[in-house]
Every structure is written in structure tokens, then in C-alpha cells.
Amino acid sequence: MALESWEERYRKAPLDLRAPDPLLVTFANTLPPGRALDLACGTGRNALWLAQRGWSVTAVDSSPAAIDSLAARAKQLGATVDARVADLENAAYTIEPGQWDLIATCYYLQRDLFEPAKRGLVPGGILIAIALMIEPGKEHSPFRVEPGELRGFFAGWEILHYREGPDATHGAVAKIVARRPNSDTI
């Protein structure tokens, strides 16, 4: 979906009161709060949940309307989120190496973002990624993964969770939670 379409969508329905993604909740609850990065955060349902639990959160999205909504909701909840407008597709946000305990990219696929995100984690940090999958009989899309593709981005990493299949609201998805090795090689 083009940025203009997302911008229109966020302007029409600025408040997203949906619960955070259950996969993020499950794994974030196993970690002590640290530094989290939510890429393509939308209106921030995951970022806000993390912030309310003591995480230091940076949330990035290309939509100014989404970030405005996130900032307003954070203020309303008394949560602190470093919310930034940046076009990830044009490298307008740099993921600094070794800075994050948790990085999430949920329902967003940008293949060239995986390597910087992996480097952005501290050793032992986790990356949670959820991507839509190409479905049989449907047109191929650069925004959807092939079966097994998401797992392939994490060769040599500890896979804490991997699943491909139907999702209640999004059709076929691939979900992964991977831990960065403690060694210097990624």
C-alpha cells in the first residue's frame, strides 16, 4: 500500500485500540525491560504496550498521521515513546548496531531491513518479525514472503518460534522470533 493510502487510513481512524500482537507479548514478557525498536509501527499498539511495561521504546513509521496518533495516545496513557517519522524504504532511519534488546517488525516486509535490524540487536537480543505470505492462486507481491523465506533470513540464529499459516485477520502469515547469537558473528 502506498504511503498516501496509509496516511489516509490513519487520518480516518487515528486511534488504534487493538491489543498488541500476542507473539510480541509472549516473548517480551520473558525479557527484562530494555531498549526496544518498533519498525513500521503504525499507530503504535506494540510500542505503547512495551513502554507501559518499562521498556525504552523508539517507534518508527513513514506516516506522519500514524506517528501523531501514537504520540497523542502515549500522552493520554502517560507512556514515553520516542516516535519518529522516517521512510524506512529510503533509509531515512539508521538502525545503530548493537543498541536494541528487542526489535519488532510486524506485518511489514522490507527484505533489505533484516540485516541492519539483526546488527542492531545486542548479543542475545531478539527480533520478532511477522510478514504476510504469498497465497496459492494469488498474485505474487514484493510485500509477501514465500514459504520458508522468513526463516532463511536468520540462518545461524537461535529460532525461538517459527510458524507459517493462517492468521485470524491477515490470511497466511509467517512469524519468527529469533535470538542474536552471543558471538560477534551475525
C-alpha positions in Angstrom: 0.0 0.0 0.0 1.4 3.4 -0.9 2.2 5.9 1.8 -0.7 8.1 0.7 -3.1 5.3 1.3 -1.7 4.6 4.7 -1.8 8.3 5.5 -5.4 8.5 4.5 -6.2 5.4 6.5 -4.6 6.7 9.7 -6.3 10.1 9.3 -9.7 8.5 9.0 -9.2 6.2 12.0 -6.4 7.7 14.1 -6.9 5.7 17.3 -5.9 2.0 17.1 -7.1 0.5 20.3 -6.3 -3.1 19.3 -4.3 -5.1 21.7 -0.6 -5.6 21.0 0.4 -8.6 18.9 0.2 -11.8 21.0 3.6 -13.0 19.8 5.3 -9.8 20.9 3.5 -10.0 24.3 4.5 -13.6 24.8 8.2 -13.1 24.1 8.6 -9.6 25.6 7.2 -10.9 28.8 10.1 -13.3 29.0 12.7 -10.5 28.9 13.6 -7.8 31.4 12.6 -4.4 30.0 15.4 -2.9 27.9 15.6 -0.9 24.7 13.0 -1.8 22.0 12.7 -0.6 18.4 9.3 -1.0 16.7 9.8 -0.6 12.9 6.8 0.3 10.7 5.0 0.8 14.0 1.7 2.2 12.6 -0.2 3.9 15.4 2.0 2.1 18.0 -0.1 -0.6 19.6 3.1 -2.7 20.2 5.3 0.3 21.1 2.8 1.6 23.7 2.4 -1.8 25.3 6.1 -2.1 25.7 6.5 1.4 27.0 3.8 0.8 29.6 5.9 -2.2 30.9 9.1 -0.2 31.4 10.8 -0.6 28.0 12.6 2.4 26.5 10.9 2.4 23.1 11.7 4.0 19.8 8.9 3.6 17.2 9.4 4.5 13.5 6.8 4.8 10.7 6.7 6.7 7.4 3.2 8.1 8.1 3.1 11.4 10.0 -0.6 10.7 10.8 0.3 7.4 12.4 3.1 8.9 14.5 0.8 11.8 15.6 -1.7 9.3 16.7 0.9 7.3 18.6 2.2 10.4 20.3 -1.3 11.5 21.3 -2.1 8.1 22.7 1.2 7.9 24.6 0.5 11.2 26.2 -3.1 10.0 27.1 -1.6 6.9 28.7 1.3 8.6 30.4 3.7 6.5 28.4 7.0 7.6 26.9 7.8 6.6 23.3 10.4 8.2 21.1 8.1 8.3 18.0 9.8 9.2 14.7 8.6 9.8 11.2 11.0 8.2 8.7 10.7 6.4 5.4 12.3 3.0 6.0 12.3 2.2 2.3 14.5 5.2 1.6 16.9 4.5 4.5 15.7 7.7 6.3 16.2 5.9 9.7 19.5 4.3 10.6 19.4 1.3 12.9 22.6 1.7 15.0 24.5 -1.5 15.6 24.3 -3.2 19.0 21.7 -0.9 20.6 18.5 -2.9 21.0 17.3 -5.7 23.2 14.2 -6.3 21.1 13.3 -5.2 17.5 9.9 -5.8 16.1 8.6 -5.5 12.6 5.0 -6.7 12.5 3.0 -7.1 9.3 5.7 -5.2 7.3 8.1 -6.7 4.9 11.3 -4.9 3.7 13.8 -7.6 2.9 16.8 -5.2 3.0 15.9 -4.1 6.5 16.7 -7.5 8.0 20.5 -7.2 8.0 20.6 -3.8 9.7 17.9 -4.9 12.2 19.9 -8.0 13.0 23.1 -5.9 13.5 21.0 -3.5 15.6 20.4 -6.1 18.3 22.7 -6.6 21.3 24.1 -10.2 21.6 21.3 -12.3 22.9 18.7 -9.7 21.8 15.5 -10.9 19.9 13.9 -9.9 16.7 10.2 -10.5 16.1 9.1 -10.4 12.5 5.6 -11.1 11.1 5.1 -11.0 7.4 2.2 -11.7 5.0 2.8 -14.8 2.9 2.1 -15.3 -0.8 -1.0 -17.4 -1.0 -1.7 -20.0 -3.6 -3.7 -18.7 -6.6 -2.9 -15.0 -5.7 -0.6 -12.6 -7.4 3.0 -12.5 -6.2 3.9 -9.4 -4.4 7.2 -7.9 -3.1 5.5 -7.3 0.2 4.8 -11.0 0.8 7.2 -13.8 1.7 7.5 -17.2 0.0 7.1 -20.3 2.3 10.3 -20.7 4.3 11.7 -17.4 3.2 11.4 -15.6 6.5 13.3 -18.3 8.3 16.1 -18.1 5.8 17.0 -14.6 6.9 18.0 -16.0 10.3 20.5 -18.8 9.4 22.8 -19.4 12.4 20.4 -17.8 14.9 18.5 -19.4 17.7 14.9 -19.7 16.4 12.7 -19.4 19.5 9.5 -19.5 17.4 8.6 -20.1 13.8 5.2 -20.6 12.2 3.6 -20.3 8.8 -0.1 -20.5 8.3 -3.4 -18.7 8.6 -3.9 -15.7 10.9 -7.3 -14.6 12.2 -7.2 -11.2 10.5 -4.5 -11.3 7.8 -4.7 -14.5 5.9 -1.5 -16.5 5.5 1.5 -15.2 7.6 5.0 -16.2 8.6 6.0 -15.4 12.1 9.5 -15.7 13.6 11.2 -14.9 16.9 15.0 -15.2 16.6 17.8 -14.6 19.1 21.0 -13.0 18.1 24.0 -15.2 18.8 26.2 -14.1 21.7 29.3 -14.3 19.4 30.4 -11.4 17.3 29.4 -13.1 14.0 25.9 -12.5 12.8 
